[in-house]
Amino acid sequence: MIFYKEGEIVAGKITKEELHPLLSQKIDDFAAHEAESTPHRFTDTGTGKTYRWGMKAVNGVAVLVYEEVV
C-alpha cells in the first residue's frame, strides 16, 4: 500500500491510529467546503484579479455565482 503522509509518499501499512486523524481532517475540510457558497478560486490572467466562485440552483436551473476577492 502507498499513502501520503506529511509531504511525502510512504510505502507500507498505515495504522488505525494514523488513519483516524487523516480522515478527521479530510471530513472537516469537506464540511467546510460544502458550507462555503463560493469555495473555488480562479485568477483572470488578463487583469490579474482573483475571483471566488460556486454553483447554486435557482428554480431548478444551475447558476454560476462569482465575486471578486478584494
C-alpha positions in Angstrom: 0.0 0.0 0.0 1.2 3.5 -0.8 -0.1 6.5 1.1 0.6 10.2 1.5 1.9 11.5 4.9 3.1 14.9 5.8 4.6 15.9 2.4 5.9 12.5 1.4 4.7 9.3 -0.2 5.3 6.4 2.1 5.0 2.7 1.2 3.8 0.3 3.8 0.9 -0.3 6.2 -1.0 2.6 7.8 -2.2 2.0 11.3 -5.6 2.8 12.7 -4.0 5.5 14.9 -2.5 7.2 11.8 -5.7 6.8 9.7 -8.1 8.5 12.2 -6.5 12.0 12.2 -6.1 11.9 8.4 -9.8 11.1 7.9 -10.9 13.5 10.5 -9.1 16.4 8.8 -10.5 15.4 5.4 -14.0 15.2 6.8 -13.6 18.7 8.4 -12.1 20.1 5.1 -15.0 18.7 3.1 -17.6 20.0 5.5 -16.1 23.5 5.4 -16.0 23.3 1.5 -19.7 22.3 1.4 -20.7 25.2 3.8 -18.9 27.8 1.7 -21.2 29.3 -1.0 -18.2 30.2 -3.3 -15.4 27.7 -2.3 -13.4 27.8 -5.5 -11.0 30.5 -6.8 -9.6 31.5 -10.2 -7.5 34.3 -11.5 -8.3 36.3 -14.6 -4.9 36.2 -16.4 -5.8 39.4 -18.4 -6.4 41.6 -15.3 -4.7 39.6 -12.5 -7.9 39.8 -10.5 -8.9 36.8 -8.3 -12.5 35.6 -8.1 -14.3 33.2 -5.8 -16.9 31.0 -7.4 -19.5 28.4 -6.7 -22.8 27.0 -8.0 -26.4 27.2 -6.8 -29.8 26.3 -8.1 -32.5 28.9 -8.8 -35.9 27.4 -9.7 -34.2 24.2 -10.8 -31.6 25.9 -13.0 -27.9 25.7 -12.2 -26.3 29.2 -11.8 -22.6 30.1 -11.6 -22.0 32.5 -8.7 -18.8 34.5 -8.5 -17.3 37.6 -6.8 -14.0 39.4 -6.9 -11.7 38.8 -4.0 -10.6 42.1 -2.6 
